[in-house]
Amino acid sequence: MKPDLFSPLTVGRLDLPNRIIMAPLTRNRAAEGNVPQAMNVEYYRQRATAGLIITEATQISPQGVGYPATPGIHSEAQVAGWQNVTRAVHEHGGRIFLQLWHVGRISHPSLQPDAALPVAPSAIRPAGEAFTYTGMQAFVTPRALGEDEIPVIVEQYAQATRNAIEAGFDGVEIHAANGYLIDQFLRDGTNHRTDAYGGTQDKRARFLQEVTTAVCGVIGGDRVGVRLSPENSFNDIQDSSPQETFNHAAGLLGGFGLAYLHVVESDMISGKRSLEYGQIRAAFGGNYMANCNYDLARAQQAIQSGAADMVSFGTLYIANPDLVERFRKGAALNTPDPDTFYGGDEHGYTDYPFLGQ
């Protein structure tokens, strides 16, 4: 009998009761100091029936911050805040990974320590605007990282992983997607370096490889996932040969014994889907999590055809904390309110009704 969304699956050290995954979702509701607070605890607790929760992107250092009110995992207060989240999720039978984040050039001096320039593989200014505490402001030209600075950031990923263990997470996901720092290194549109971290596919993937090595060295590959977005142009990013670039990256990651590879399978901006994702899945060779605008029917087809082992859902999980039950029963879904996606209070965050309410 073929598996479906409701079939159990072993992912690294975890036994998932279903293959319906809560995707990482930035909601901009951390307290002062980028600390998870009580309403964050309730938000994740409500969604504990997911096969796996992947948290919102969480910065590994003050330099990694790119948006207001996003949580971190680099201070004692942040670790303590996340401990409340993981405790609540585990008490309700759930499993939860922390997504590790450094935004690179997608920041603004007003969000950086000492109003410094954001950093990037190369000093290339992204088109668009940064979301800051005083409103939208034009992106600035970032500072290119020195080769001697890169190991410092790699160690920050390792320390963030140690902190995640202390906070009680079941594992971590390395955010290498959506135009943030690792993605900036991977793609030739943002990486014009001529040193050991730029030029060939191998060199552009070196930072990803070093981060993954460091994180797996702390927690074990079977407690690590990685997220990629091969053709996503979000945050003004592009690559001249995305199929080849990400086939190579997936093959590299396949050697780490990871829990899974999480792939955004289209352009979030245009909706375009032109790559052969089966090639990326085959190059990786392990558990494959698909993402991007899946509904129940498409997700079931992906699992049953073998195109994916799991499917992660974003917007649907914002509005439907009991998404697993609604899918199982074929019940109607709540309608999400985009006006409450980013920032605010409990409204549009923890007040979506469950079935029967």
C-alpha positions in Angstrom: 0.0 0.0 0.0 1.4 3.4 -1.0 2.0 5.9 1.8 -0.1 9.1 2.0 0.0 12.3 4.0 -1.3 10.5 7.1 1.3 7.7 7.0 4.0 7.7 9.7 7.6 8.4 8.6 11.0 8.1 10.4 13.0 11.2 9.9 16.5 10.9 11.4 15.9 10.1 15.1 12.2 11.1 15.0 9.2 9.0 14.2 6.6 11.3 12.7 2.9 10.4 13.0 2.1 12.0 9.7 3.8 13.8 6.8 2.0 17.2 7.2 4.8 19.6 8.2 4.4 23.2 9.5 6.7 25.3 7.4 8.8 28.1 8.9 6.8 31.3 9.0 8.1 34.7 9.9 5.4 36.4 12.1 7.4 39.3 13.7 6.0 38.8 17.2 9.0 38.4 19.4 9.3 40.5 22.5 12.0 43.1 23.2 15.5 41.6 22.8 14.1 39.3 20.1 12.9 36.9 22.8 10.0 34.4 22.3 7.1 35.4 24.5 3.9 33.9 25.9 1.8 34.3 22.7 4.6 32.5 20.7 4.3 29.6 23.2 0.5 29.4 22.5 0.9 29.7 18.8 3.2 26.7 18.5 1.4 24.7 21.1 -1.8 25.0 19.1 -0.1 23.4 16.1 1.6 20.4 17.9 -0.4 17.8 15.8 1.8 18.6 12.8 4.1 15.7 11.9 6.9 18.2 12.5 6.9 22.0 13.3 9.7 24.0 11.8 9.9 27.3 13.6 10.1 30.7 12.1 13.6 31.7 11.0 15.7 32.5 14.0 18.8 34.6 13.9 22.1 33.1 15.0 23.7 36.4 16.0 22.9 40.1 16.3 24.5 40.6 12.8 22.0 38.0 11.4 19.0 40.2 12.1 17.0 41.4 9.1 13.5 42.3 10.4 11.9 43.8 13.5 10.6 41.5 16.3 12.1 38.2 14.9 13.4 35.8 17.5 17.0 34.9 18.1 18.9 32.0 19.6 22.1 33.7 20.7 21.2 35.1 24.2 20.3 33.4 27.5 16.9 35.2 27.5 16.2 33.9 24.0 17.1 30.3 24.9 14.8 30.6 28.0 12.0 31.9 25.8 12.4 29.0 23.4 12.4 26.5 26.3 8.9 27.5 27.1 7.9 26.9 23.4 9.5 23.4 23.2 8.1 22.4 26.5 4.6 23.3 25.4 4.9 21.5 22.1 6.4 18.4 23.7 3.7 18.3 26.4 1.1 18.2 23.6 2.9 15.4 21.8 4.6 17.4 19.1 8.0 17.6 17.5 9.9 20.8 16.7 13.0 21.9 14.8 14.5 25.4 15.1 15.3 27.1 11.8 18.8 28.8 11.9 19.1 32.1 10.1 21.5 34.8 9.0 20.0 37.3 6.5 23.3 38.6 5.1 22.6 41.6 2.9 18.8 41.6 3.5 19.1 43.9 6.5 19.7 47.6 7.2 22.1 49.5 9.4 19.3 50.4 11.7 18.9 46.7 12.5 22.6 46.0 12.9 24.9 46.4 16.0 26.5 49.9 16.0 24.5 50.7 12.8 27.1 48.7 10.8 26.6 47.8 7.1 25.0 44.3 6.5 27.4 41.7 5.3 27.3 39.5 2.2 29.6 37.4 0.0 30.0 40.4 -2.4 29.2 44.1 -2.1 26.1 44.0 -4.3 23.1 46.0 -3.3 19.8 44.2 -3.5 16.8 46.0 -5.2 14.0 46.8 -2.9 13.5 48.0 0.7 14.2 46.7 4.2 11.4 46.4 6.7 12.7 48.4 9.7 11.3 49.7 13.0 10.7 53.1 11.4 9.1 51.7 8.2 10.4 50.7 4.8 13.9 51.9 3.9 16.0 51.3 0.8 18.4 48.5 1.0 22.1 49.6 1.3 25.2 48.2 -0.4 26.5 45.5 2.0 30.0 44.9 3.0 31.8 41.9 1.5 32.9 39.5 4.1 36.6 39.0 4.5 37.7 35.4 4.1 38.9 35.4 7.7 35.4 36.4 8.9 33.6 33.5 7.4 34.8 30.9 10.0 33.4 33.2 12.7 30.0 33.0 11.2 30.3 29.2 10.8 31.0 29.0 14.5 28.0 31.1 15.2 25.9 28.5 13.5 27.5 25.9 15.7 26.9 27.9 18.9 23.3 28.5 17.8 22.9 24.8 17.5 24.2 24.2 21.0 21.8 26.8 22.2 19.0 25.0 20.4 19.8 21.8 22.2 19.7 23.7 25.5 16.4 25.1 24.5 15.0 21.6 24.0 14.6 21.4 20.3 14.4 18.0 18.5 16.7 19.3 15.8 17.5 22.3 13.6 17.0 23.4 10.0 19.7 25.4 8.2 18.0 28.2 6.3 19.9 28.2 3.0 17.0 29.6 1.0 15.0 32.7 0.0 17.9 35.1 -0.8 19.5 35.0 2.7 23.2 34.6 3.5 23.9 31.0 2.5 21.8 31.4 -0.6 23.8 34.5 -1.5 26.9 32.4 -1.4 25.4 29.7 -3.5 24.2 31.8 -6.4 26.4 33.5 -9.0 24.2 36.6 -9.2 25.2 37.5 -5.6 28.6 35.8 -5.3 31.3 37.5 -7.4 34.1 36.4 -5.1 37.4 35.2 -6.6 38.7 33.5 -3.4 38.0 30.0 -2.0 34.3 30.9 -1.6 33.5 32.0 -5.1 33.6 31.2 -8.8 33.0 27.5 -9.3 29.9 25.6 -8.0 32.2 23.8 -5.5 33.6 27.1 -4.2 30.2 28.8 -4.0 28.8 25.8 -2.1 31.8 25.8 0.4 30.0 28.1 2.9 27.0 25.8 2.9 29.2 22.8 3.3 31.1 24.3 6.2 28.0 25.4 8.0 26.4 22.0 7.6 29.6 20.3 8.8 29.7 22.5 11.9 26.0 22.1 12.7 26.1 18.3 12.2 29.2 18.1 14.3 27.3 19.6 17.3 23.9 17.7 17.0 24.4 14.9 14.5 23.2 14.9 10.9 20.1 12.9 11.7 18.8 15.9 13.6 19.5 18.4 10.9 17.5 19.5 7.9 18.4 22.1 5.2 16.1 24.3 3.2 16.9 25.4 -0.4 14.9 27.5 -2.9 16.5 26.8 -6.4 14.4 29.2 -8.5 13.0 31.6 -6.0 13.8 35.2 -6.9 12.6 36.6 -3.5 15.1 39.2 -2.1 16.4 40.0 -5.6 18.5 36.9 -6.1 19.2 34.8 -9.2 21.6 32.3 -10.7 22.6 31.7 -14.3 22.2 27.9 -14.0 19.9 27.0 -11.0 19.4 23.4 -12.0 23.1 22.7 -12.0 23.8 24.8 -9.0 21.2 23.1 -6.8 21.7 19.6 -8.2 25.3 20.1 -7.0 24.2 21.5 -3.6 21.8 18.6 -3.1 24.4 16.1 -3.9 26.8 17.7 -1.5 24.2 17.6 1.3 23.4 14.0 0.5 26.7 13.0 2.1 25.8 14.3 5.6 23.1 11.7 6.5 20.6 14.5 7.1 17.1 14.1 8.5 15.7 15.7 5.3 16.1 18.2 2.5 13.4 20.9 2.4 12.9 22.5 -1.1 10.8 25.5 -2.1 9.7 24.2 -5.5 8.8 27.5 -7.4 9.4 31.2 -7.5 7.5 32.8 -4.6 7.2 36.0 -6.6 6.0 34.8 -10.0 4.8 31.3 -9.2 7.1 30.0 -12.0 8.1 26.4 -11.7 10.6 25.3 -14.4 13.2 23.1 -12.8 13.3 19.3 -12.6 12.9 18.9 -8.8 13.2 15.1 -9.3 16.8 15.6 -10.2 17.4 17.5 -6.9 15.6 14.8 -4.9 17.7 12.1 -6.6 20.9 14.0 -6.1 20.2 14.2 -2.4 19.0 10.7 -1.9 17.3 11.0 1.5 14.0 12.2 2.9 12.7 15.0 0.7 10.2 17.7 1.9 8.3 19.6 -0.8 7.0 23.2 -0.3 5.2 25.9 -2.2 1.5 26.4 -2.6 0.6 22.8 -2.0 -3.0 22.0 -1.1 -4.4 18.6 0.1 -4.9 17.1 -3.3 -1.4 18.1 -4.7 0.3 17.0 -1.5 -1.4 13.6 -1.5 -0.4 13.2 -5.2 3.2 14.1 -4.4 3.5 11.6 -1.6 1.7 8.8 -3.4 3.7 9.3 -6.6 7.0 9.3 -4.7 7.8 12.8 -5.7 8.1 13.8 -2.0 8.3 12.1 1.4 6.7 15.1 3.3 5.0 18.3 2.4 5.3 21.5 4.4 2.4 24.0 4.5 2.8 27.7 5.3 -0.3 30.0 4.9 -2.6 27.1 5.6 -1.0 26.6 9.0 -1.3 30.3 9.8 -5.1 30.0 9.6 -5.6 26.4 10.6 -3.9 25.3 13.8 -5.6 21.9 13.5 -4.7 21.4 9.8 -4.0 17.7 10.2 -7.5 17.1 11.5 -9.1 19.3 8.9 -7.3 17.4 6.1 -8.1 14.0 7.6 -11.8 14.9 7.8 -11.9 16.8 4.5 -13.3 19.8 6.5 -13.5 23.4 5.4 -10.4 25.5 6.0 -10.3 28.9 7.8 -9.5 31.9 5.5 -6.1 33.5 6.4 -6.0 37.3 7.0 -2.9 38.7 5.3 -3.2 42.0 7.2 -2.2 40.1 10.4 0.6 38.0 8.9 3.5 40.2 10.1 3.5 41.9 13.5 0.7 42.7 15.9 -0.8 40.8 18.8 -2.8 37.6 19.3 -5.3 38.7 16.6 -4.6 36.7 13.5 -2.1 34.7 15.4 -3.6 32.5 18.1 -7.3 33.2 17.6 -8.1 31.2 14.5 -10.9 28.7 15.5 -10.4 25.0 15.7 -13.0 22.6 14.3 -16.1 22.7 16.4 -15.5 26.1 17.8 
